[in-house]
């Protein structure tokens, strides 16, 4: 079941995104033999090839349904503005599990 949420961070900072995946019954979805990918685009209609950020997630304990994306400063050195993101899992099934606005803020201190 896809959930909508927003991610807000500052340009050039390290950031961790942690999401738990649930099935349609709101039970934890085991991620055994699954991969996860975060994709960030300028516009919803942009091609995957023009994504400003694509990052593989870490699934260290598949039975917990938890995915972690560790963004470093290179990943978040983007123009300050609102982008769009989704998180896709692939395995037995392929589906979007989270989506929304990816907001990059400009810090006062640089």
C-alpha positions in Angstrom: 0.0 0.0 0.0 1.5 3.3 -1.1 1.7 6.1 1.5 2.1 9.8 0.7 4.5 11.8 2.8 7.0 14.6 2.3 10.7 14.7 2.8 12.3 18.0 3.8 16.1 18.6 4.1 18.7 21.2 3.6 21.0 21.3 0.6 24.3 19.6 1.1 23.5 17.8 4.4 23.6 14.1 5.2 20.1 12.7 5.7 18.6 9.3 6.4 15.2 8.2 5.1 13.6 5.3 6.9 10.4 3.8 5.8 8.4 0.7 6.9 6.4 -1.1 4.2 3.0 -2.4 5.0 0.6 -4.6 3.0 -3.1 -3.7 2.2 -4.1 -5.2 5.7 -1.6 -2.8 7.3 0.6 -5.7 8.4 4.4 -5.4 7.9 5.4 -6.5 4.4 8.4 -8.8 4.5 11.1 -7.6 2.1 13.0 -10.9 1.7 14.5 -11.0 -1.8 13.4 -7.5 -2.5 15.4 -4.4 -3.5 14.3 -0.8 -3.0 15.0 2.4 -5.0 14.5 6.1 -4.2 14.0 8.3 -7.3 13.8 12.1 -7.2 12.7 14.2 -10.2 12.1 17.8 -11.1 8.7 17.0 -12.5 6.3 14.1 -12.2 6.4 13.5 -16.0 10.2 13.5 -16.3 11.8 10.3 -17.7 13.6 8.1 -15.3 16.8 8.9 -17.1 16.5 12.6 -16.2 16.0 11.9 -12.4 18.1 14.2 -10.3 18.7 11.5 -7.7 18.5 7.7 -7.8 19.5 5.8 -4.7 19.4 2.1 -3.7 18.0 1.4 -0.2 19.3 -0.9 2.4 17.1 -3.7 3.7 19.2 -5.2 6.6 16.3 -7.0 8.4 13.8 -8.0 5.7 11.2 -9.4 8.0 10.8 -6.0 9.7 9.8 -4.3 6.4 12.2 -1.5 7.0 14.1 0.3 4.2 16.8 2.8 4.8 18.3 5.3 2.3 21.4 7.1 3.5 21.9 10.3 1.6 25.4 11.9 1.6 26.3 15.5 0.8 26.7 14.7 -2.9 23.2 13.3 -3.0 21.6 16.4 -1.4 23.7 19.1 -3.2 20.7 20.1 -5.2 19.0 23.5 -6.0 16.8 24.6 -3.2 13.2 23.9 -4.4 10.5 21.2 -4.3 11.0 18.0 -6.3 9.0 14.8 -6.4 10.0 11.4 -5.2 8.9 7.8 -4.9 10.2 4.7 -3.4 9.8 1.5 -5.4 10.3 -2.1 -4.2 11.1 -4.9 -6.6 11.0 -8.6 -6.0 8.1 -11.0 -6.4 6.0 -7.8 -6.9 7.0 -4.4 -8.1 5.2 -1.5 -6.5 5.5 2.1 -5.3 5.4 2.1 -1.5 5.9 5.8 -0.7 5.7 9.1 -2.7 5.4 12.8 -2.2 7.3 16.1 -2.3 11.1 16.1 -1.8 11.7 19.6 -0.4 15.3 20.9 -0.5 15.8 24.0 1.6 18.7 26.5 1.4 20.4 26.9 4.8 21.4 30.3 6.1 24.8 29.0 7.1 26.8 27.6 4.1 
